[in-house]
Amino acid sequence: MKTLLLVDDEPMMLDLLSLYLSPIGYHCIKKESALEAIHYLETHPVNLILLDIMMPEMNGLDACEKIRQMWDTPIIMLTAMSEKSDIVKGLNHGADDYISKPFDEEELIARVEAVLRRQKNESGKISFRGLFLDQNSYELLYNGVEILLTPKEFGMMRLFLTNQNKVFTREHLITSIWGYEVSTEDRTIDSHVRNLREKLRKAGFPADNYLLTVWGVGYKWAGKS
């Protein structure tokens, strides 16, 4: 079941969206502010975000930009504004599509399903600030130039990019990359991280800003600079 994060400061709109989407198999999470939504995303993965533009505290455009700094989750903007400039502004802030209020049930479902189809077609590929990781071909590129990695380095890179901002202990990295039955020392992890950083640096990527050491715990990939 795919999870949708619904973000609107009007409870009635949240209820309406859930009324349309829940019966066809979507798990709907409702949040009444952008700040609540971002806080939720920090610990919960979702498949798509429906994000209202006009909200207090933080508007949808600013929230969209903030979310894009950390996650690649598809975003559909909800707006009562039909002017072209506002629609373009939303897309320029990182939105994948938009729906103008009022909308009908068929339009909502069609747009949600279209965005999710595009996401499915692009599955296996992850992009991050010029880095492009293809899980199908086991390639990592930076600005179009391939960075040659060992299988273990690639597995580590994939784990970091698909779990941005999550801190991994050395033990967790060992079991995730090498498996439970393999005896590997902590310094092996340190060596692989050191090599991975060096390869990223040589390619021109600022690895020290993103592949971070969490002292006394392990490592994480920072989803924002």
Backbone torsions as a table, in degrees:
resi	resn	phi	psi	omega
1	MET	NA	127.9	179.9
2	LYS	-81.5	142.7	-178.3
3	THR	-103.4	128.5	177.6
4	LEU	-112.2	133.6	175.9
5	LEU	-99.7	116.0	-178.5
6	LEU	-101.1	123.8	-174.5
7	VAL	-127.0	111.5	-179.8
8	ASP	-159.6	140.9	-178.8
9	ASP	-80.4	-2.8	177.8
10	GLU	-103.2	111.3	-179.9
11	PRO	-56.5	-34.4	-179.6
12	MET	-65.3	-35.9	178.1
13	MET	-69.0	-40.6	176.9
14	LEU	-60.7	-42.0	179.4
15	ASP	-65.2	-38.4	-179.8
16	LEU	-66.4	-44.8	178.3
17	LEU	-60.3	-45.4	179.2
18	SER	-64.6	-36.6	178.8
19	LEU	-61.3	-38.2	179.3
20	TYR	-76.0	-39.0	-167.8
21	LEU	-95.0	-33.0	-177.4
22	SER	-62.9	-42.5	-177.3
23	PRO	-64.7	-18.6	-179.1
24	ILE	-100.0	14.8	169.1
25	GLY	106.1	9.3	178.2
26	TYR	-96.6	139.6	175.1
27	HIS	-90.8	113.2	-172.5
28	CYS	-101.9	125.5	174.6
29	ILE	-107.0	125.3	-175.0
30	LYS	-107.1	129.1	176.7
31	LYS	-132.0	138.4	-174.6
32	GLU	-96.2	5.2	175.2
33	SER	-151.4	155.7	179.2
34	ALA	-65.1	-37.0	-179.4
35	LEU	-64.1	-40.7	176.4
36	GLU	-62.6	-39.5	-178.6
37	ALA	-65.5	-45.1	179.8
38	ILE	-63.5	-41.1	177.5
39	HIS	-61.5	-39.7	178.9
40	TYR	-64.8	-41.7	-178.0
41	LEU	-63.8	-25.3	-178.7
42	GLU	-63.4	-23.8	-177.3
43	THR	-127.9	-1.5	-176.7
44	HIS	-135.4	123.1	175.1
45	PRO	-76.2	143.3	174.9
46	VAL	-133.1	161.3	-178.0
47	ASN	-92.0	-25.8	-178.0
48	LEU	-161.8	148.6	179.5
49	ILE	-119.5	128.2	170.1
50	LEU	-101.8	115.3	-166.2
51	LEU	-125.8	117.7	178.0
52	ASP	-72.3	148.7	179.5
53	ILE	-84.6	-50.5	-173.6
54	MET	-85.7	96.0	178.1
55	MET	-139.5	150.2	177.1
56	PRO	-74.0	172.8	-179.5
57	GLU	67.3	-67.5	176.4
58	MET	-136.5	122.2	-179.2
59	ASN	-77.3	169.5	-175.0
60	GLY	-64.4	-33.6	179.6
61	LEU	-65.4	-46.2	178.0
62	ASP	-65.3	-38.7	179.2
63	ALA	-65.0	-40.7	179.0
64	CYS	-60.4	-44.9	179.5
65	GLU	-63.7	-40.8	179.4
66	LYS	-64.4	-44.4	-179.9
67	ILE	-62.8	-41.3	-178.8
68	ARG	-63.8	-24.3	178.3
69	GLN	-69.7	-21.0	-173.1
70	MET	-121.3	-28.5	-175.7
71	TRP	-136.7	155.3	177.1
72	ASP	-102.6	15.5	-178.9
73	THR	-58.7	131.4	178.5
74	PRO	-59.0	141.8	-178.5
75	ILE	-127.7	129.0	170.1
76	ILE	-111.3	122.8	-179.9
77	MET	-83.3	139.5	174.5
78	LEU	-107.8	125.5	-177.6
79	THR	-146.5	142.9	173.4
80	ALA	-86.5	-6.6	-178.1
81	MET	-91.5	129.4	-176.7
82	SER	-106.5	-1.9	-179.0
83	GLU	-64.1	140.7	-177.0
84	LYS	-59.0	-37.4	-177.0
85	SER	-62.8	-37.3	179.3
86	ASP	-70.1	-37.1	178.2
87	ILE	-65.6	-46.0	179.1
88	VAL	-62.2	-39.5	179.5
89	LYS	-61.0	-42.7	179.0
90	GLY	-63.0	-43.4	179.2
91	LEU	-66.5	-36.0	178.7
92	ASN	-69.5	-22.6	178.1
93	HIS	-83.0	-1.8	175.7
94	GLY	115.2	2.5	179.3
95	ALA	-69.9	149.9	178.4
96	ASP	-91.9	-24.9	179.7
97	ASP	-165.1	177.0	178.9
98	TYR	-144.5	156.6	173.6
99	ILE	-132.8	126.3	178.7
100	SER	-88.9	132.7	175.0
101	LYS	-81.2	145.2	-6.3
102	PRO	-77.7	150.8	178.8
103	PHE	-127.7	161.6	177.8
104	ASP	-103.7	169.0	-174.2
105	GLU	-60.3	-42.8	-177.0
106	GLU	-64.8	-40.6	179.2
107	GLU	-64.9	-44.7	-180.0
108	LEU	-57.9	-51.4	-177.2
109	ILE	-63.4	-41.6	-178.3
110	ALA	-62.7	-42.2	-178.8
111	ARG	-70.1	-40.8	177.3
112	VAL	-60.7	-47.3	-177.8
113	GLU	-67.2	-34.8	178.8
114	ALA	-65.3	-44.0	179.4
115	VAL	-66.0	-40.1	179.0
116	LEU	-67.3	-33.3	176.1
117	ARG	-64.7	-43.1	178.6
118	ARG	-61.8	-39.8	178.7
119	GLN	-63.1	-41.7	-179.7
120	LYS	-63.9	-40.9	-179.6
121	ASN	-64.8	-26.4	-178.6
122	GLU	-97.2	6.0	-177.4
123	SER	-62.7	148.3	-177.1
124	GLY	91.2	-6.4	-179.9
125	LYS	-123.2	130.4	-177.0
126	ILE	-126.8	131.6	176.8
127	SER	-119.7	145.0	-179.7
128	PHE	-155.3	106.4	172.8
129	ARG	45.3	51.2	177.8
130	GLY	95.1	-19.1	174.6
131	LEU	-81.5	141.7	177.7
132	PHE	-135.9	114.9	-178.9
133	LEU	-110.0	122.4	178.9
134	ASP	-108.0	108.8	-176.3
135	GLN	-72.4	-18.6	-179.6
136	ASN	-81.5	-39.9	-178.9
137	SER	-98.6	-1.4	-179.0
138	TYR	56.1	46.7	178.6
139	GLU	-118.7	143.1	172.0
140	LEU	-123.2	123.3	-179.8
141	LEU	-118.4	149.6	169.3
142	TYR	-128.6	118.3	-175.1
143	ASN	50.5	40.8	175.5
144	GLY	86.2	-6.4	-178.9
145	VAL	-104.2	129.8	-176.1
146	GLU	-71.4	138.5	172.3
147	ILE	-105.8	115.9	-176.5
148	LEU	-77.5	121.3	-178.8
149	LEU	-121.9	151.6	170.2
150	THR	-73.9	162.4	178.0
151	PRO	-55.5	-39.1	179.8
152	LYS	-68.9	-39.7	177.7
153	GLU	-65.1	-39.5	178.3
154	PHE	-64.2	-44.0	179.0
155	GLY	-61.0	-38.4	178.4
156	MET	-67.1	-43.1	179.7
157	MET	-63.5	-41.7	178.4
158	ARG	-63.4	-41.4	179.7
159	LEU	-63.4	-42.9	179.7
160	PHE	-65.0	-46.8	-175.1
161	LEU	-69.5	-28.1	179.0
162	THR	-88.9	-3.4	178.6
163	ASN	-137.6	54.1	-176.1
164	GLN	-62.2	141.2	-179.8
165	ASN	74.7	-0.9	177.5
166	LYS	-89.9	132.4	179.1
167	VAL	-86.7	126.2	177.8
168	PHE	-106.7	127.7	172.1
169	THR	-72.0	161.8	176.9
170	ARG	-61.3	-38.5	179.3
171	GLU	-62.1	-41.7	179.5
172	HIS	-64.1	-42.2	178.9
173	LEU	-63.5	-39.6	179.5
174	ILE	-62.1	-48.7	-178.0
175	THR	-69.3	-32.7	-179.1
176	SER	-73.5	-38.1	-174.3
177	ILE	-95.8	-42.4	-175.8
178	TRP	-96.4	-25.5	-178.3
179	GLY	101.3	161.8	-174.9
180	TYR	-69.1	-30.8	-170.7
181	GLU	-91.6	0.9	-178.6
182	VAL	-97.7	133.0	178.3
183	SER	-90.8	109.9	-178.0
184	THR	-133.7	137.8	-178.5
185	GLU	-86.5	158.0	-179.0
186	ASP	-57.9	-35.9	-176.5
187	ARG	-68.0	-19.5	174.5
188	THR	-65.9	-41.0	176.1
189	ILE	-61.8	-47.1	-179.9
190	ASP	-57.9	-40.2	179.9
191	SER	-65.6	-42.7	179.7
192	HIS	-67.0	-39.9	177.7
193	VAL	-64.7	-41.8	179.0
194	ARG	-61.2	-44.1	179.2
195	ASN	-66.1	-39.5	179.5
196	LEU	-64.2	-44.4	177.1
197	ARG	-58.4	-44.5	-176.9
198	GLU	-63.7	-41.0	178.7
199	LYS	-66.0	-38.6	177.6
200	LEU	-66.0	-42.9	179.1
201	ARG	-61.0	-45.4	-178.4
202	LYS	-62.1	-29.5	178.0
203	ALA	-79.2	-9.4	179.6
204	GLY	101.0	0.0	179.5
205	PHE	-84.5	134.3	-178.6
206	PRO	-75.4	73.3	-173.2
207	ALA	-58.9	-34.6	-176.4
208	ASP	-66.0	-18.5	178.5
209	ASN	-82.7	-17.1	-171.0
210	TYR	-124.8	-43.0	177.7
211	LEU	-88.1	94.9	-168.4
212	LEU	-105.2	145.7	171.6
213	THR	-89.1	127.0	174.1
214	VAL	-102.4	100.7	-169.9
215	TRP	-57.6	131.4	179.5
216	GLY	81.8	-3.7	-178.1
217	VAL	-124.9	-63.8	-176.5
218	GLY	170.5	-127.5	-175.1
219	TYR	-138.7	157.8	173.2
220	LYS	-150.2	159.3	173.3
221	TRP	-103.5	116.1	-178.9
222	ALA	-75.4	124.9	-177.7
223	GLY	-79.5	-0.1	177.6
224	LYS	-150.7	156.5	-178.1
225	SER	-82.5	NA	NA
